[in-house]
Amino acid sequence: MAEIARNYGQDQTHWVDPWQAETGAAVAEAPPFERSSAPVLSAETLLPLTHAIETYRVIANLGGWGYVASGERLELGVRDPRVVQVRERLTATGDLTVPAQDAELYDANVYEAVRRYQVRNGLEPDGIVGRRTIAAMNVRVQTRIRQLELNLRRLSAAVPALPDRYVFVNIAGQEVEAVNNGIVEFREPVIVGKQDRQTPEITSEVNSITFNPYWYVPKSIAMADMLPKIRANPDYLQRQGIRVLQGWDTNIRELNPRNIDWSNPRINEAYYFRQDPGPGNSLGSLKINFPNNQAIFLHDTPTKTLFGRQERNFSSGCVRVQNVRGLVSWLMQGDSSEWDAARVARSVDSRQYRNVSLATPVPIYLMYLTAWVTPEGIVNFRDDVYDRDGSVNTSALEN
C-alpha cells in the first residue's frame, strides 16, 4: 500500500477539461494531486481492483488497522496523543510513508497524508481530522474488502459490453465522465437523487438534446413540493414561470391559477404544470435525453452553487451536470462537425426551445459504484448514500 500512496501523489496522468475555458463554468479548488485520465468504468480498472482486494486481505490477516479515538478536531500544528493513532491508520493504507520525528505532532507530512486519504474517500480535502474523516478511518478492513468485492462484480458485469465512446455517471461518486477510446475527455461533478428519490441505475443511449427545455412538473413533485407553496402564495406560479394546463397537443388550454380551488384533494388529476424556458427553469438551459421507463435524464440547473458541496444528493432523481454545455458539446461534436461549443452557446443563448436528435446515439451508463481503483493503483471509496451495499455512510456527520 505504500506504493499506492507514492503513485497517487506522483504518477497521475494530467487531464485538462477541454470545455472549461470555453464555457466559463466555476472550478472547484484543485485537489492535492492530478486526476487520472483513465475512466472509472473501464477494463483497465479491473486488475487494479483485484490487486487492491488482495492487499486489503493482507491487512486483515495482519489484524487490520487501528482505531482513531473521537475528540476535538485535529489539524496542522496541533499536538495530541491521537495523532499517533492517525499516523498508524494512514500508514496502514500507504497514505503516510514518511517516518515520524515527533509522533504526537500534526505536522506537514500528516496534513498531506490526511488530504490524500480524504480525496480517496470523497471527503472535503481540508487536511482536518474531524468526525467524518474519523468515521471513514474507523470503517473495518473487512467492510472495505466486501465493498471492493461487490463493486468488482458490478464493474465486471458492465465492462465487456463497453463501446469506444460512452457517457458514465457514477451515482455514488456523484460524477460524470465522457469517454472516447479509453480516455476521459470530460469529467464534472453531478447532483443526484435524494435518499427518498434515488437516481436509478440505467443503461441506455443518448438520442437527443433539448435546448431551452420546458419542464413538465412530475405529479409527485407537484403534490409534495409545489402545492403547499401555491396554497401559501397564489403568485408563486407566475413568479416561477409555471403555467397550469389542461389537455394536450392542439387541445391545450391554459387556466388562471386564481380561478382554481387549490384545496381540492384531486387537483393533481385535473391539471398539470409546465415551466417556460428561461434562466429560472428547473432544468436549466439544456436537457440530455435517453430512453428509459423512469423519466430520468441529465440536465442543467439554475442552482449551480450546489456543485460546490462535497455531498450532492439533492435532486428528485434526475442528474444535474456541472458545465453541461461542455458535455453537450462533446456529444454533438462527436455526432456532427457542424456542432461546436460556439454553436451550442448560441442555441442556448437564443432562449428558444429546440430538440436536436443525434444521428448516432451515444451509450450511457448510470451505475452505483462505491469503490474503484485507478490503473495507477489508487483505491477510492465513496459513501453508500442509498444503503445498497450495507457498507458505510458518513454524509450525515460534520467534519
C-alpha positions in Angstrom: 0.0 0.0 0.0 2.9 2.3 0.4 3.5 2.0 -3.3 -0.1 3.0 -3.9 0.4 6.2 -1.9 3.5 7.1 -3.8 1.8 6.5 -7.2 -1.1 8.6 -6.1 1.0 11.6 -5.2 3.4 11.5 -8.1 2.3 9.5 -11.2 -1.2 10.7 -12.0 -1.7 11.5 -15.7 -2.5 15.1 -16.3 -6.0 15.7 -17.5 -7.5 19.0 -18.6 -11.2 19.7 -19.2 -11.3 20.9 -22.8 -14.6 22.7 -22.4 -14.0 24.5 -19.1 -12.3 27.6 -20.6 -15.0 28.0 -23.3 -18.0 27.9 -21.0 -16.6 29.8 -18.1 -18.0 27.4 -15.5 -17.0 27.7 -11.9 -14.0 25.5 -11.0 -13.6 24.0 -7.5 -10.4 24.3 -5.6 -7.8 21.9 -7.0 -7.2 18.7 -5.2 -3.8 17.9 -3.8 -2.9 15.9 -6.9 -4.0 15.3 -10.5 -6.8 13.1 -11.5 -6.2 10.1 -13.8 -7.4 10.4 -17.4 -8.5 6.7 -17.2 -12.2 6.2 -16.9 -13.7 4.7 -13.7 -15.8 2.3 -15.9 -13.1 0.6 -17.8 -11.4 -2.8 -18.3 -8.2 -1.1 -17.1 -9.7 -0.8 -13.6 -10.5 -4.5 -13.1 -7.0 -5.8 -12.4 -6.0 -3.0 -10.0 -9.3 -3.6 -8.2 -8.4 -7.3 -7.8 -4.9 -6.4 -6.5 -6.5 -4.0 -4.0 -8.7 -6.7 -2.7 -5.6 -8.9 -2.2 -3.8 -6.1 -0.4 -6.6 -5.4 1.9 -6.9 -9.1 2.7 -3.2 -9.0 3.7 -4.0 -6.0 6.0 -6.9 -8.0 7.5 -4.7 -11.0 8.1 -2.2 -8.8 10.0 -5.0 -7.7 12.3 -6.5 -4.7 10.3 -5.8 -1.1 11.1 -6.1 0.7 14.4 -8.9 2.7 15.8 -8.8 6.6 15.8 -10.5 7.9 19.0 -13.1 10.6 18.7 -12.4 14.1 20.2 -11.5 17.6 19.2 -10.6 18.2 15.5 -7.0 17.6 14.7 -5.3 20.0 12.3 -1.9 21.2 11.2 0.3 22.3 14.2 -1.7 20.5 16.9 0.0 18.2 19.4 -2.3 15.4 20.6 -1.8 11.7 21.6 -4.4 10.8 19.0 -2.1 12.0 16.2 -0.2 8.7 16.8 -3.4 6.8 16.0 -3.9 8.9 12.8 -0.3 8.2 11.8 -0.8 4.5 12.3 -4.1 4.4 10.4 -2.6 6.3 7.4 0.5 4.2 7.4 -1.6 1.0 7.2 -3.1 2.0 3.8 0.1 3.7 2.5 -1.2 7.2 2.6 1.6 8.2 5.0 5.1 6.9 4.2 7.3 9.3 6.0 8.6 8.2 9.4 7.6 10.4 12.4 10.1 12.7 14.1 7.6 13.7 16.7 4.8 11.2 16.7 2.2 13.4 18.5 2.7 16.4 16.3 0.3 17.0 13.4 3.0 18.1 11.0 3.0 18.8 7.3 3.5 15.1 6.4 0.4 14.1 8.3 -1.5 17.0 6.8 -0.7 15.9 3.2 -1.4 12.3 4.0 -4.8 13.2 5.5 -5.7 15.2 2.4 -4.7 12.3 0.2 -6.9 10.0 2.3 -9.8 12.4 2.1 -9.6 12.7 -1.7 -9.6 8.9 -2.0 -12.7 8.7 0.2 -14.7 11.5 -1.3 -14.3 13.8 1.7 -13.5 17.5 1.8 -9.7 17.6 1.3 -9.2 20.2 4.1 -6.5 18.3 5.9 -8.5 18.4 9.1 -9.4 15.2 11.0 -12.9 15.7 12.1 -16.0 13.5 12.7 -16.4 12.4 9.1 -12.8 11.6 8.5 -12.6 9.7 11.7 -15.7 7.7 10.8 -14.2 6.8 7.5 -10.9 5.8 9.0 -12.7 3.6 11.5 -14.5 1.5 8.9 -13.3 -2.0 9.5 -11.0 -3.5 6.8 -13.4 -6.5 6.4 -16.1 -4.0 5.4 -13.8 -2.4 2.9 -13.0 -5.8 1.4 -16.7 -6.6 1.0 -17.2 -3.2 -0.6 -14.3 -3.8 -3.1 -15.6 -7.3 -3.9 -19.2 -6.1 -4.6 -18.0 -3.3 -6.9 -15.7 -5.6 -8.7 -18.8 -7.7 -9.6 -20.6 -4.6 -10.7 -17.8 -3.5 -13.0 -17.1 -7.0 -14.3 -20.7 -7.2 -15.5 -20.6 -3.9 -17.4 -17.1 -3.8 -18.8 -17.3 -6.5 -21.6 -20.1 -4.5 -23.4 -18.4 -1.1 -23.3 -18.1 0.7 -26.7 -15.3 3.1 -27.7 -17.4 6.2 -26.9 -19.8 6.5 -24.0 -21.0 8.5 -21.0 -20.7 7.2 -17.5 -22.5 8.6 -14.4 -21.3 7.3 -11.1 -24.3 7.8 -8.8 -22.4 7.1 -5.6 -19.4 9.0 -6.8 -21.6 11.9 -7.9 -19.6 12.5 -11.1 -20.0 12.1 -14.9 -17.3 11.1 -17.4 -17.4 11.2 -21.2 -15.0 8.6 -22.6 -13.5 8.2 -26.0 -11.2 5.3 -26.8 -10.2 4.7 -23.1 -9.6 8.4 -22.3 -11.8 10.7 -20.2 -12.4 13.8 -22.3 -14.9 15.4 -20.0 -15.3 14.9 -16.2 -17.5 17.0 -13.9 -19.5 16.8 -10.7 -23.1 15.9 -10.8 -26.1 16.2 -8.4 -28.1 13.0 -7.9 -31.3 12.0 -6.2 -32.1 12.3 -2.5 -32.4 9.3 -0.3 -36.1 9.2 -0.8 -35.9 10.0 -4.5 -33.0 7.9 -5.6 -31.4 8.0 -9.0 -31.8 4.6 -10.6 -29.2 2.5 -12.4 -29.9 2.7 -16.1 -28.2 1.5 -19.3 -29.4 3.4 -22.4 -28.3 5.6 -25.3 -28.4 9.4 -25.5 -30.5 10.1 -28.6 -31.3 13.8 -28.4 -30.5 17.2 -26.8 -33.1 19.7 -25.8 -32.1 23.3 -25.8 -34.1 25.7 -23.5 -36.5 22.9 -22.4 -39.9 23.2 -21.0 -40.3 21.5 -17.6 -43.3 19.3 -17.2 -43.6 19.0 -13.5 -43.9 15.4 -12.4 -47.1 14.7 -10.4 -45.1 13.5 -7.4 -43.1 16.8 -7.2 -46.3 18.9 -7.9 -48.0 17.2 -4.9 -45.2 17.1 -2.5 -43.3 20.3 -3.3 -45.4 22.7 -5.3 -48.9 22.6 -4.0 -48.0 23.7 -0.4 -46.2 26.8 -1.9 -49.2 27.5 -4.2 -51.6 27.4 -1.3 -49.4 29.7 0.7 -48.9 32.2 -2.1 -51.2 32.4 -5.1 -48.5 34.3 -7.1 -45.9 31.5 -6.7 -46.7 30.0 -10.2 -46.4 33.3 -12.0 -43.1 34.2 -10.3 -41.7 30.8 -11.3 -42.9 31.0 -14.9 -45.1 27.9 -14.4 -48.4 27.6 -16.3 -51.4 25.5 -15.3 -52.6 23.5 -18.3 -55.3 21.1 -19.3 -55.3 18.9 -22.5 -52.5 18.1 -24.9 -51.3 19.0 -28.4 -53.9 21.2 -30.2 -56.3 20.9 -27.3 -54.1 22.6 -24.7 -55.9 25.1 -22.5 -54.2 27.4 -20.0 -56.0 28.3 -16.8 -55.8 31.2 -14.5 -54.3 30.0 -11.2 -56.5 32.4 -9.2 -59.6 30.7 -10.5 -58.7 27.3 -9.2 -59.7 25.8 -5.9 -56.2 24.6 -4.7 -57.8 22.9 -1.6 -59.3 20.3 -3.9 -57.5 17.0 -2.9 -57.9 15.7 -6.6 -56.2 18.8 -8.0 -53.3 16.8 -9.4 -55.6 14.7 -11.6 -57.4 17.7 -13.2 -54.4 19.8 -14.3 -50.7 19.6 -15.0 -47.9 22.2 -14.7 -45.3 23.4 -17.3 -42.5 25.8 -16.6 -41.4 28.0 -19.5 -37.8 28.1 -20.8 -35.6 30.7 -19.2 -33.0 31.3 -16.6 -35.2 30.1 -13.7 -36.3 26.9 -15.4 -35.6 23.9 -13.1 -33.9 22.0 -15.9 -31.7 25.0 -16.8 -30.9 25.6 -20.4 -30.1 22.0 -21.6 -31.5 18.5 -21.3 -29.8 15.3 -22.3 -32.4 12.6 -23.3 -32.1 8.8 -23.3 -34.9 6.3 -23.4 -35.9 4.8 -20.0 -39.1 3.9 -18.2 -38.4 6.1 -15.2 -38.4 9.6 -16.8 -34.7 10.1 -15.9 -32.4 12.4 -17.9 -29.3 14.6 -17.4 -29.8 18.4 -17.4 -28.6 21.8 -16.4 -29.7 23.7 -13.3 -30.1 27.3 -12.2 -28.8 26.3 -8.7 -25.1 25.9 -9.6 -23.8 26.7 -6.1 -24.8 23.1 -5.0 -22.0 21.7 -7.2 -19.5 23.1 -4.6 -20.9 20.8 -2.0 -18.9 17.6 -1.2 -22.2 15.6 -0.9 -24.5 16.3 -3.8 -27.6 14.2 -3.4 -30.3 16.9 -3.7 -32.3 16.1 -6.8 -35.6 14.3 -7.3 -33.9 11.5 -9.3 -32.6 13.1 -12.4 -29.0 14.1 -12.8 -27.8 17.7 -12.8 -24.5 18.2 -14.6 -21.9 21.0 -13.9 -20.7 22.6 -17.1 -23.5 20.8 -19.0 -22.7 22.8 -22.1 -19.3 21.0 -22.2 -21.0 17.6 -22.1 -23.5 18.6 -24.8 -20.7 20.0 -27.0 -18.8 16.7 -26.6 -21.9 14.7 -27.5 -22.8 16.8 -30.5 -19.3 17.3 -31.9 -18.9 13.5 -32.0 -22.1 13.3 -33.9 -21.6 16.2 -36.4 -18.8 18.6 -37.3 -21.5 21.3 -37.6 -21.9 21.5 -33.9 -19.1 23.0 -31.8 -19.1 24.8 -28.4 -19.8 28.1 -30.0 -23.0 26.9 -31.8 -24.2 25.2 -28.6 -23.7 28.5 -26.8 -25.6 30.4 -29.5 -28.5 27.9 -29.3 -28.7 28.2 -25.6 -28.5 32.0 -25.6 -31.4 32.2 -28.1 -33.7 31.0 -25.3 -35.7 29.3 -28.0 -36.9 25.7 -27.4 -35.3 23.2 -29.8 -34.8 19.5 -29.8 -31.9 18.0 -31.8 -31.6 14.3 -32.5 -28.2 12.6 -32.6 -27.6 10.8 -35.8 -25.5 8.3 -33.8 -26.8 7.7 -30.3 -24.2 7.5 -27.5 -24.4 4.8 -24.9 -24.9 6.0 -21.4 -24.4 4.1 -18.1 -25.8 5.2 -14.8 -24.2 3.0 -12.2 -23.8 2.9 -8.4 -20.1 2.4 -7.6 -18.9 2.9 -4.0 -15.4 1.7 -4.7 -13.0 1.6 -7.6 -9.2 1.6 -8.2 -7.4 3.6 -10.9 -4.9 2.0 -13.2 -2.2 3.7 -11.1 -3.4 1.7 -8.1 -5.3 4.4 -6.2 -8.1 2.9 -4.1 -11.2 5.1 -3.9 -14.2 4.7 -1.6 -17.5 6.6 -1.5 -20.3 6.7 1.0 -23.1 4.2 0.5 -25.7 7.0 0.5 -28.5 4.8 -0.7 -27.6 1.9 1.6 -27.3 -0.5 -1.4 -24.0 -2.0 -0.1 -24.7 -2.2 3.6 -21.3 -0.6 4.0 -20.8 2.9 5.3 -22.3 6.4 5.1 -20.6 9.3 6.8 -22.5 12.0 4.9 -24.8 12.9 7.9 -21.7 13.8 10.0 -20.0 17.2 10.1 -16.3 17.2 9.5 
